[in-house]
């Protein structure tokens, strides 16, 4: 079985997102965080999380990328338990059975994204269309023989070809103002 873990290839997540996932956390899509949000009203860092963040379950922080990794059934069960606790304690689930059912669904969805070789990276592009959140996932794989991963060695992309522009300079200024 394969699941997703957050990965940080450079420090950009630390100034793109309000809350940043630590490298190596189990990850899920995280679209549920925005279920009650008005995407048109999101700006700055919350908008960046909406548009391109994968959710680290331990921290409820965001990561631009997640890595497909081998996982055991025990890992999956522990992830479901942790996510169910997050739903219950921090995200307003009405009770543990409801939280557990939602967690199982989210983990199953994350696992469904892992139909690629281990070490493949996953990125998300999230939009709001016709009253619903739409997610498109891209995969990034090292070209040629496997080597240690570096941020700029991932050249093969599968998925939507539409580019998105992020103003990193202004995001960095925003971070200084917020500090």
C-alpha positions in Angstrom: 0.0 0.0 0.0 1.1 3.6 -0.7 0.2 6.8 1.0 1.3 10.5 0.9 3.9 12.2 3.0 4.7 15.9 2.9 8.0 16.9 1.5 9.9 20.2 1.4 12.4 20.7 -1.4 13.1 24.3 -0.6 12.0 26.9 2.1 9.2 28.5 0.0 6.3 26.8 1.9 7.5 28.7 5.0 6.5 32.0 3.5 3.7 30.9 1.2 1.4 29.4 3.9 0.3 30.6 7.3 0.7 27.2 8.9 3.3 24.9 7.3 3.5 21.1 7.4 6.7 19.6 8.6 8.5 17.4 6.1 7.5 13.7 6.5 4.0 14.2 7.9 1.3 12.0 6.5 -0.8 14.0 4.0 -4.3 14.2 2.6 -5.8 16.6 0.1 -7.2 18.9 2.7 -10.0 20.3 0.6 -12.4 19.8 3.5 -10.7 22.7 5.3 -12.4 25.0 2.8 -15.8 23.3 2.8 -17.5 26.3 4.5 -15.1 29.0 3.1 -16.0 31.6 0.5 -13.2 31.0 -2.0 -13.8 34.5 -3.6 -13.1 36.1 -0.2 -9.8 34.2 0.3 -6.7 36.2 -0.2 -3.0 36.1 0.6 -1.8 33.0 2.4 -5.2 31.4 2.9 -5.8 31.7 -0.9 -2.4 30.1 -1.5 -3.4 27.1 0.7 -6.7 26.8 -1.1 -5.1 26.9 -4.5 -2.2 24.6 -4.0 -1.8 23.1 -0.5 -1.8 19.5 0.6 -2.6 19.1 4.3 -0.1 17.6 6.7 -2.3 15.7 9.2 -0.1 16.1 12.3 0.2 19.8 12.2 -2.8 20.7 10.0 -0.3 22.7 8.1 0.2 23.0 4.3 2.7 21.6 1.9 3.1 22.4 -1.8 4.2 18.8 -2.5 3.6 15.3 -1.1 5.7 12.2 -1.9 4.2 8.8 -2.6 5.7 6.4 -0.1 5.3 2.7 0.8 3.1 2.3 3.9 1.9 -0.6 6.1 -1.6 -1.3 7.2 -0.5 -0.1 10.6 0.5 3.2 9.1 -2.8 3.5 7.4 -4.7 2.7 10.6 -2.6 5.2 12.7 -3.2 7.9 10.0 -7.0 7.3 10.2 -6.9 7.5 14.0 -4.9 10.7 13.9 -7.1 12.4 11.3 -10.2 11.3 13.2 -8.8 13.0 16.3 -8.1 16.2 14.3 -11.6 16.2 12.9 -13.0 15.7 16.4 -10.7 18.0 18.4 -10.0 20.8 16.0 -12.4 20.7 13.1 -15.8 20.3 14.7 -16.8 16.7 14.0 -20.0 15.9 16.0 -18.6 12.6 17.4 -15.9 10.0 17.0 -17.8 7.6 14.7 -18.5 10.5 12.3 -14.9 11.7 12.6 -13.6 8.2 11.9 -15.8 7.8 8.8 -14.6 11.1 7.4 -11.0 10.2 8.1 -11.4 6.8 6.4 -12.8 8.5 3.3 -10.0 11.1 3.2 -7.3 8.5 3.6 -8.8 6.3 1.0 -8.9 9.3 -1.4 -5.2 10.1 -0.6 -4.3 6.4 -1.3 -6.1 6.6 -4.6 -3.7 9.3 -5.7 -0.8 6.9 -5.2 -1.1 4.8 -8.3 2.4 5.8 -9.3 5.9 4.6 -8.3 7.2 5.4 -4.8 9.0 8.8 -4.7 6.7 10.4 -7.2 5.7 13.8 -6.1 2.0 15.0 -6.1 0.9 18.6 -6.4 -2.7 19.9 -6.3 -4.4 22.8 -8.1 -7.7 23.7 -6.5 -10.4 25.9 -8.0 -14.0 26.8 -7.1 -16.3 26.1 -10.1 -20.1 26.0 -10.2 -20.4 26.1 -6.5 -18.0 23.2 -5.8 -14.3 22.8 -5.1 -12.5 21.1 -8.0 -9.1 19.5 -7.5 -6.6 18.6 -10.3 -3.6 16.6 -9.2 -0.2 16.6 -11.0 2.6 14.1 -10.7 6.3 15.0 -10.9 8.9 12.2 -11.4 12.6 12.3 -11.7 13.8 12.0 -15.3 16.0 9.1 -16.0 17.7 6.9 -13.3 16.8 7.6 -9.7 19.0 10.0 -7.9 18.6 11.9 -4.7 15.8 14.4 -5.1 16.5 18.0 -5.7 14.0 20.7 -6.3 14.9 21.3 -10.0 15.5 17.7 -11.0 11.7 17.0 -11.4 11.0 17.7 -15.0 8.3 15.3 -16.1 4.8 16.5 -15.3 1.6 14.7 -15.7 -1.8 16.4 -15.3 -3.1 19.8 -16.2 -0.8 22.0 -18.2 -2.3 25.3 -17.1 0.3 27.5 -15.3 -0.4 29.5 -12.2 1.5 32.6 -11.2 2.5 33.2 -7.6 4.0 36.5 -6.5 6.7 35.2 -4.1 8.1 38.7 -3.5 4.8 40.1 -2.2 4.1 36.9 -0.2 7.5 37.4 1.5 6.6 41.1 2.3 3.3 39.9 3.7 5.1 37.6 6.0 7.3 40.4 7.3 4.2 42.6 8.0 2.5 39.7 9.8 5.5 39.0 12.0 
